[in-house]
């Protein structure tokens, strides 16, 4: 069997309901919708950590963030990590990465012993910190520090500066198309398939401006948006951000289309597996003072579409998927064995988990369990505002959120103090403690 090429496109902070295939009424994602029409859309896909670095570590290793020590932003992948790129390379693939990395620097408090302080936010990422991506590398560890929405730079395979001119999503796609040609040329010459991972910063807000920035004028296309049901009228910054946010998503979709078309022109589309997903969602500052780092579906749900060999038919799947599943799925597609990590190959429709354990850091030291019917979340009882940055876990957690996801799908009514939910709280607290013990090795007290 001919092994497929693999193209992974990762957006940052994108909600599933921004995509037509997951319910968006406006024409934001026609190219993704077309891929889904011939592939597989996962309606219940989640991140296991709703913040950039830890979520990306889960994608690249197939392991929970506390297993790798990457439990908050600012902690690099372990030096000996066996990553997606390492495993795919061992199977004879070319490997390449474009865009935002976020897994090279060590900064802040309580760093693991094997990761001393090292800062690469504005410097080239050295080869040993690139997660095993060997053939193509045009990226920045902190893309938000080397570029803005319409200008800036990344660094190439040799550490040289590559200027980004024009809208950042377009500019990164220009780079991706150039490297895609190189990988395709090698595929045709040597039969070595490729894995190309393209990571955009959008639709994430610009950190220094607390707003999303789409291509000039595009937000007008989406001014007539429907307000998502989880966003209350009196909270957050969605009112002046949401149309611009959808414009960012539309730009990513258009550039996804450019890459798909380039592969198609080279006659390789039928032999290419395409994955589109995001690292986490956003609640537009309606649940805490920023955009994610909470147990709500707005933070933890992600879009996931896979199209190509092994994923065809235009079907929607309702089995639970997480970002931990991407590594075993792609290794399996490349002809390798299921590595037996924290995720599972999504080629299998059986054996899906019935819940998701979510680890939450920075805003709190938190843990949550998300089942088909309920979400229960607990956090460490500390008043130290930096506790979630300093400590990966706690011995004791106190329930903070309980939602009925069937009767209250937008999670507007927190039942954590509802007397009628006392037994349910107890059952879910036990289930959460069981899952934490399974993943982290110690059983916390959850009250």
C-alpha positions in Angstrom: 0.0 0.0 0.0 1.3 3.4 -1.0 2.0 5.5 2.2 0.3 8.9 2.2 1.7 12.3 2.4 0.4 14.1 5.5 -0.5 17.8 5.7 -1.5 19.1 9.2 -2.9 22.6 9.4 -3.2 23.9 13.0 -5.0 27.2 13.8 -4.8 28.8 17.2 -7.8 29.5 19.5 -10.5 28.5 16.9 -13.9 27.4 18.0 -15.6 24.6 16.0 -18.7 26.8 15.5 -16.7 29.1 13.3 -16.7 26.4 10.7 -19.6 25.6 8.4 -19.2 21.9 8.9 -19.8 22.4 12.6 -22.8 24.7 12.3 -21.6 28.2 11.2 -24.2 29.8 9.0 -21.9 32.3 7.2 -19.5 31.2 4.4 -16.4 31.3 6.6 -14.9 27.9 5.8 -15.9 26.7 2.3 -12.7 24.8 1.7 -12.7 23.0 5.0 -16.4 22.2 4.4 -15.5 20.7 1.0 -12.8 18.5 2.6 -15.2 17.4 5.3 -17.8 16.5 2.6 -15.4 13.9 1.3 -13.7 13.0 4.6 -14.5 12.7 8.3 -15.6 15.4 10.7 -15.3 14.8 14.4 -18.2 16.4 16.3 -16.8 15.7 19.7 -13.2 16.7 19.6 -11.4 18.3 22.5 -8.1 19.6 23.8 -6.8 18.1 27.0 -5.2 21.4 28.0 -6.8 24.8 27.0 -3.7 26.8 26.5 -1.1 26.9 23.7 2.1 25.3 24.8 0.7 22.3 26.8 -1.9 21.6 24.0 0.8 21.6 21.4 3.0 19.3 23.5 0.1 16.8 23.6 -0.2 17.0 19.8 3.6 16.5 19.3 4.0 13.7 21.9 0.6 12.0 22.3 1.1 12.4 26.1 -0.7 14.4 28.7 1.1 17.6 29.5 2.0 16.6 33.1 3.6 13.4 31.7 6.1 15.5 29.6 6.5 18.3 32.1 5.0 20.8 29.6 2.1 21.7 31.9 2.1 25.4 31.2 3.4 27.9 28.6 7.2 28.4 28.7 8.3 24.9 29.2 10.1 23.2 26.3 9.6 19.6 25.1 11.8 17.2 27.0 15.2 16.7 25.4 14.6 13.0 24.9 11.0 13.4 23.8 9.9 10.8 21.1 7.8 13.1 19.0 5.4 12.9 16.0 8.2 14.0 13.7 10.7 11.5 15.2 8.3 8.6 14.8 7.3 9.6 11.3 11.0 10.1 10.3 11.8 6.7 11.5 9.2 5.3 9.1 11.0 6.9 6.1 9.2 10.2 5.9 10.4 13.7 5.2 9.3 16.1 8.0 8.7 19.8 8.0 7.3 22.6 10.2 6.0 26.1 9.3 4.8 28.8 11.7 4.2 29.0 15.4 6.1 26.4 17.5 5.8 27.5 21.2 7.8 24.5 22.5 11.4 25.6 22.5 11.8 28.0 25.5 12.1 27.5 29.2 11.1 30.5 31.4 9.4 31.3 34.6 9.1 29.2 37.8 9.3 25.6 38.7 11.1 24.3 35.6 11.8 20.6 35.4 15.3 19.7 36.3 16.2 18.7 32.7 15.1 22.1 31.3 17.1 25.0 32.5 16.2 28.5 31.6 16.6 29.2 27.8 14.8 31.8 25.8 14.1 31.5 22.0 11.1 33.7 21.7 12.9 36.2 19.4 15.8 34.0 18.3 16.1 31.2 15.9 15.1 27.8 17.3 18.2 25.5 17.3 17.8 22.1 15.6 17.8 20.2 18.9 14.7 22.1 20.0 12.6 21.6 16.9 10.8 18.5 18.0 12.5 16.2 15.4 11.4 18.2 12.3 14.5 17.7 10.1 13.9 18.5 6.4 11.9 21.8 6.5 11.8 24.4 9.3 10.6 28.0 8.8 9.2 29.0 12.2 9.3 31.1 15.4 9.0 29.8 18.9 6.8 32.8 19.8 5.4 34.1 16.5 3.6 36.9 18.3 7.0 38.3 19.3 8.6 38.2 15.9 5.6 39.4 13.9 2.3 41.2 13.8 -0.7 40.6 11.7 0.8 42.3 8.7 4.6 42.2 9.1 7.5 40.5 10.8 9.7 37.5 10.3 10.4 33.8 11.1 13.7 31.9 10.9 14.6 29.2 8.4 16.4 25.9 8.5 19.8 27.6 8.9 18.6 30.3 11.3 18.3 33.0 8.7 15.6 35.6 8.9 12.6 35.1 6.5 10.5 38.3 6.2 6.7 38.0 6.3 5.2 40.6 4.0 1.4 41.2 3.9 -1.2 39.5 6.0 0.6 36.9 8.2 -1.6 33.9 7.2 -0.9 34.6 3.5 2.8 35.1 4.1 3.2 31.9 6.0 1.3 30.1 3.3 3.6 31.5 0.7 6.5 29.9 2.6 4.6 26.7 3.1 3.9 26.5 -0.7 7.6 26.9 -1.5 8.6 24.2 1.0 5.7 22.0 -0.2 7.2 22.0 -3.7 10.5 20.8 -2.3 8.9 18.0 -0.4 6.8 17.0 -3.4 9.9 17.0 -5.7 11.6 14.7 -3.2 8.5 12.5 -3.0 8.5 12.1 -6.8 12.3 11.5 -7.0 12.7 9.1 -4.0 9.3 7.9 -3.1 9.8 9.4 0.4 6.4 10.7 1.5 6.2 13.8 3.7 4.7 15.2 6.9 4.3 19.0 6.7 2.9 20.7 9.8 1.6 24.3 9.2 0.8 26.2 12.3 -0.9 29.6 12.1 -1.3 32.1 15.0 -4.7 33.3 13.8 -7.5 33.6 14.9 -5.8 34.1 18.3 -6.0 37.7 19.5 -2.9 40.0 19.1 -1.5 39.9 22.6 -0.5 43.5 22.7 -3.9 44.7 21.4 -6.5 42.2 22.9 -8.2 41.8 19.6 -8.2 39.5 16.6 -7.0 41.1 13.3 -8.3 39.7 10.0 -7.4 40.8 6.5 -8.3 44.4 5.8 -12.0 44.8 5.1 -12.9 41.1 5.5 -14.8 41.6 8.7 -17.5 43.3 6.8 -18.4 40.0 5.2 -19.3 38.6 8.6 -20.9 41.5 10.3 -24.3 39.7 10.2 -23.1 37.0 12.5 -25.2 34.9 14.9 -24.0 35.3 18.5 -23.1 31.8 19.9 -25.3 30.8 22.7 -22.6 30.5 25.3 -21.6 34.2 24.9 -23.8 36.4 27.2 -24.9 39.8 25.9 -23.4 41.7 28.8 -19.9 40.1 29.1 -16.7 39.7 27.2 -15.3 41.4 24.1 -17.0 39.4 21.4 -19.1 42.3 20.2 -16.2 44.1 18.6 -14.1 41.0 18.1 -16.3 38.3 16.6 -16.6 39.5 13.0 -12.9 40.1 12.9 -12.3 36.7 14.4 -14.4 35.1 11.7 -12.4 37.0 9.1 -9.2 35.4 10.5 -10.8 32.0 10.2 -11.9 32.7 6.6 -8.3 33.7 5.7 -7.0 30.4 7.2 -9.6 28.5 5.2 -8.6 30.3 2.0 -5.0 29.5 2.6 -5.8 25.9 3.4 -7.4 25.9 0.0 -4.2 27.2 -1.6 -2.2 24.3 -0.1 -4.8 21.7 -1.1 -4.8 23.1 -4.7 -1.0 23.0 -4.9 -1.0 19.3 -3.9 -3.8 18.6 -6.4 -1.9 20.3 -9.2 1.0 18.0 -8.5 -1.3 14.9 -8.8 -0.8 14.0 -5.1 -4.1 14.8 -3.5 -5.5 11.3 -3.5 -2.3 10.2 -1.8 -2.3 12.9 0.9 -4.0 12.8 4.3 -5.1 16.3 5.4 -5.8 17.1 9.0 -7.3 20.4 10.2 -7.6 21.3 13.9 -6.9 23.9 16.5 -5.0 23.9 19.8 -8.0 25.2 21.9 -11.0 27.4 21.6 -12.0 30.8 23.1 -14.7 32.2 25.3 -14.0 35.9 24.5 -13.4 36.8 28.1 -16.8 35.7 29.2 -15.6 33.0 31.7 -12.5 34.6 33.2 -10.4 37.7 32.4 -8.9 36.3 29.2 -9.8 33.9 26.4 -9.3 30.3 27.5 -7.8 28.4 30.5 -11.2 27.3 31.7 -13.2 24.0 31.7 -15.9 25.3 29.5 -16.7 23.8 26.1 -15.8 27.2 24.5 -12.2 26.6 25.8 -11.8 22.9 25.2 -13.8 22.0 22.1 -11.8 22.1 18.9 -12.6 21.6 15.2 -11.2 18.4 13.8 -11.5 17.3 10.1 -9.4 14.5 8.6 -9.7 13.8 4.8 -7.8 11.4 2.6 -6.7 7.8 2.7 -8.5 6.0 5.5 -10.8 8.9 6.2 -13.3 9.2 3.4 -17.1 9.1 3.0 -18.3 12.6 4.1 -19.3 11.3 7.6 -19.7 12.9 11.0 -18.4 10.9 13.9 -19.6 11.4 17.4 -17.0 9.3 19.3 -14.8 11.4 21.6 -11.5 12.5 20.0 -8.7 14.5 21.6 -5.5 16.1 20.4 -3.7 13.2 22.0 -5.1 11.1 19.2 -3.3 12.9 16.4 0.1 11.3 16.9 -1.1 7.6 16.9 -3.5 8.4 14.0 -0.7 9.7 11.8 1.8 7.1 12.8 -0.8 4.4 11.9 -1.5 6.1 8.6 2.2 6.1 7.9 2.4 2.4 8.3 3.6 2.3 11.9 2.2 0.5 14.9 0.0 2.2 17.4 2.6 3.5 19.9 0.3 2.9 22.9 0.4 6.4 24.3 -2.4 8.5 25.9 -4.4 8.7 22.6 -5.7 6.2 20.1 -5.6 5.9 16.3 -8.8 7.5 15.0 -8.8 4.9 12.2 -10.5 2.8 14.9 -14.2 3.6 15.5 -14.3 1.4 18.6 -12.6 1.8 21.9 -13.2 5.5 22.2 -13.1 7.0 25.7 -16.4 8.0 27.3 -14.9 11.1 28.9 -12.0 13.5 28.6 -9.7 14.5 31.5 -8.7 18.2 31.1 -5.7 19.6 32.9 -5.9 23.4 33.4 -3.0 25.7 34.3 -2.0 29.3 34.7 -5.5 30.7 35.5 -5.7 28.0 38.3 -4.4 24.6 39.2 -7.4 22.8 37.9 -8.8 19.5 36.7 -12.0 18.7 34.8 -13.8 15.8 33.5 -16.0 16.2 30.4 -18.5 13.4 29.8 -21.2 13.2 27.1 -23.7 14.5 29.6 -21.9 16.6 32.2 -18.8 18.7 32.9 -17.4 18.7 36.4 -14.4 20.9 37.2 -12.4 21.5 40.4 -9.4 23.7 41.3 -6.9 23.9 44.1 -8.1 26.1 47.0 -5.4 28.8 46.9 -5.6 32.5 46.7 -2.2 32.9 45.2 -2.8 34.3 41.7 0.4 32.8 40.4 -0.2 29.3 41.8 -1.4 28.0 38.4 1.9 29.2 36.9 4.1 27.7 39.7 2.6 24.3 40.3 1.6 21.5 37.8 -0.9 19.8 40.2 -2.3 19.8 43.7 -3.2 17.2 46.4 -6.6 18.7 47.0 -9.2 20.3 44.7 -12.5 21.9 45.4 -15.4 21.7 42.9 -16.0 24.9 41.0 -18.2 24.1 38.0 -20.9 21.5 37.2 -22.9 21.7 33.9 -25.6 19.6 32.4 -24.5 19.4 28.8 -27.8 18.0 27.7 -30.2 20.4 29.2 -27.8 23.3 29.2 -25.6 22.8 26.1 -24.3 26.4 26.3 -23.2 25.9 29.9 -25.0 29.0 31.3 -26.2 27.5 34.6 -23.5 26.3 37.0 -24.9 23.6 39.3 -22.0 23.4 41.6 -24.0 24.7 44.6 -27.4 23.2 43.6 -28.6 20.9 46.4 -30.4 18.7 44.0 -27.1 17.9 42.3 -25.3 16.7 45.4 -25.2 13.0 44.5 -24.1 13.8 40.9 -21.3 16.0 42.2 -20.1 13.2 44.4 -20.1 10.7 41.6 -18.3 13.0 39.2 -15.7 14.0 41.8 -14.9 10.3 42.3 -14.7 9.8 38.5 -12.4 12.8 38.2 -10.1 11.5 41.0 -9.9 8.1 39.3 -8.9 9.7 36.0 -6.3 12.0 37.6 -4.8 9.0 39.4 -4.7 7.0 36.1 -2.9 9.8 34.3 -0.8 11.5 37.0 -0.1 8.6 39.3 -1.4 10.1 42.5 -5.0 10.3 43.8 -6.1 13.8 44.9 -8.8 14.6 47.3 -11.7 16.3 45.5 -14.4 17.9 47.6 
